[in-house]
Amino acid sequence: MGETDGIAVVGICKRLDGRWVLDGASLHIGAGERCVLSGASGTGKTTLLRLIAGLEVPESGYIDIDGARVTGGEPFVAPHKRGLGVVLQQPTLWPSMTVAGNLAFVMGRARDRQQRILALAERIGFAELLGRRPQTLSAGQAQRVALGRALAAEPRYLLLDEPTSNLDAEARDQLNAVILDQVAEQGVGLLYISHDEISAAAIAGRRLLLSDRRITEVGTARLGGHGLAGP
Ligand SMILES: Nc1ncnc2c1ncn2[C@@H]1O[C@H](COP(=O)(O)OP(=O)(O)OP(=O)(O)O)[C@@H](O)[C@H]1O
């Protein structure tokens, strides 16, 4: 692992509709590291994720991924070239393709594509949906498929925005277990946005808090604890 590995967000300032949402926000996610980002509703968590993903451009500051400047330098690196798997709160699956087609599209011409699609779908729990169109899925089903598609691209980092928000408690716990499994197996760095203390504790990563337009580190989540421990 090199010294520059990881996602470095440095001094990001972002204004939306004339209002500053982020003002000097910084964070670092190491390669293979898990981070949970919390913060009150409307504080800018999704905006931060969208900036890292290349779906927004900041007013100032920069973002490096594994030592390469992707935002705040020239050229701006396009979202699909950042080595990221991204699952937004309202997943955007491609409507003209089946669920299997959505996964196949990000896998290129890999020979073992069909086996990998089936293995991922079985693991995440959407094998029975592979032939369906995205517009026929429930919100919770679409979130699972979006996670499958994000992992199918074998990203270096996974950015998840409230990935269990549409699931009941049992499905939430199962999906968090799958996320942990996959992240460990593929050595993926994880940024997991959540309001939910149970999910945050399950992910058991470094805890970050977004408030007053900046990010602070608040400790490490522990299963069975009270949410936060340490600094
Ligand atoms: N496209 C937009 N134009 C103008 N304002 C926006 C836009 N998107 C978000 N905002 C505002 O920016 C702020 C941050 O929004 P964001 O979605 O990043 O917050 P969040 O912390 O993810 O919220 P939640 O936890 O409710 O999902 C909010 O006040 C929101 O109303």
Ligand as a Chemical Component Dictionary entry (heavy atoms), coordinates in Angstrom:
data_LIG
# 
_chem_comp.id                   LIG 
_chem_comp.type                 NON-POLYMER 
_chem_comp.pdbx_formal_charge   0 
_chem_comp.three_letter_code    LIG 
# 
loop_
_chem_comp_atom.comp_id 
_chem_comp_atom.atom_id 
_chem_comp_atom.alt_atom_id 
_chem_comp_atom.type_symbol 
_chem_comp_atom.charge 
_chem_comp_atom.model_Cartn_x 
_chem_comp_atom.model_Cartn_y 
_chem_comp_atom.model_Cartn_z 
_chem_comp_atom.pdbx_ordinal 
LIG N1  N1  N 0 -29.737 20.610 -5.977 1  
LIG C1  C1  C 0 -29.849 21.372 -4.879 2  
LIG N2  N2  N 0 -30.115 22.690 -4.959 3  
LIG C2  C2  C 0 -30.220 23.452 -3.878 4  
LIG N3  N3  N 0 -30.060 22.987 -2.620 5  
LIG C3  C3  C 0 -29.794 21.697 -2.469 6  
LIG C4  C4  C 0 -29.678 20.804 -3.578 7  
LIG N4  N4  N 0 -29.392 19.564 -3.110 8  
LIG C5  C5  C 0 -29.371 19.674 -1.768 9  
LIG N5  N5  N 0 -29.607 20.943 -1.383 10 
LIG C6  C6  C 0 -29.599 21.439 0.008  11 
LIG O1  O1  O 0 -28.279 21.289 0.483  12 
LIG C7  C7  C 0 -28.295 20.832 1.845  13 
LIG C8  C8  C 0 -27.539 19.547 1.965  14 
LIG O2  O2  O 0 -28.265 18.508 1.311  15 
LIG P1  P1  P 0 -27.790 17.000 1.376  16 
LIG O3  O3  O 0 -28.761 16.183 0.599  17 
LIG O4  O4  O 0 -26.356 16.927 0.997  18 
LIG O5  O5  O 0 -27.936 16.697 2.963  19 
LIG P2  P2  P 0 -27.912 15.310 3.737  20 
LIG O6  O6  O 0 -27.071 15.537 4.963  21 
LIG O7  O7  O 0 -27.488 14.205 2.851  22 
LIG O8  O8  O 0 -29.436 15.130 4.147  23 
LIG P3  P3  P 0 -30.298 13.803 4.467  24 
LIG O9  O9  O 0 -29.654 13.168 5.662  25 
LIG O10 O10 O 0 -31.648 14.349 4.770  26 
LIG O11 O11 O 0 -30.252 12.925 3.248  27 
LIG C9  C9  C 0 -29.760 20.736 2.243  28 
LIG O12 O12 O 0 -30.103 21.903 2.954  29 
LIG C10 C10 C 0 -30.493 20.655 0.934  30 
LIG O13 O13 O 0 -31.770 21.240 1.049  31 
# 
loop_
_chem_comp_bond.comp_id 
_chem_comp_bond.atom_id_1 
_chem_comp_bond.atom_id_2 
_chem_comp_bond.value_order 
_chem_comp_bond.pdbx_ordinal 
LIG N1  C1  SING 1  
LIG C1  N2  SING 2  
LIG C1  C4  DOUB 3  
LIG N2  C2  DOUB 4  
LIG C2  N3  SING 5  
LIG N3  C3  DOUB 6  
LIG C3  C4  SING 7  
LIG C3  N5  SING 8  
LIG C4  N4  SING 9  
LIG N4  C5  DOUB 10 
LIG C5  N5  SING 11 
LIG N5  C6  SING 12 
LIG C6  O1  SING 13 
LIG C6  C10 SING 14 
LIG O1  C7  SING 15 
LIG C7  C8  SING 16 
LIG C7  C9  SING 17 
LIG C8  O2  SING 18 
LIG O2  P1  SING 19 
LIG P1  O3  DOUB 20 
LIG P1  O4  SING 21 
LIG P1  O5  SING 22 
LIG O5  P2  SING 23 
LIG P2  O6  DOUB 24 
LIG P2  O7  SING 25 
LIG P2  O8  SING 26 
LIG O8  P3  SING 27 
LIG P3  O9  DOUB 28 
LIG P3  O10 SING 29 
LIG P3  O11 SING 30 
LIG C9  O12 SING 31 
LIG C9  C10 SING 32 
LIG C10 O13 SING 33 
# 
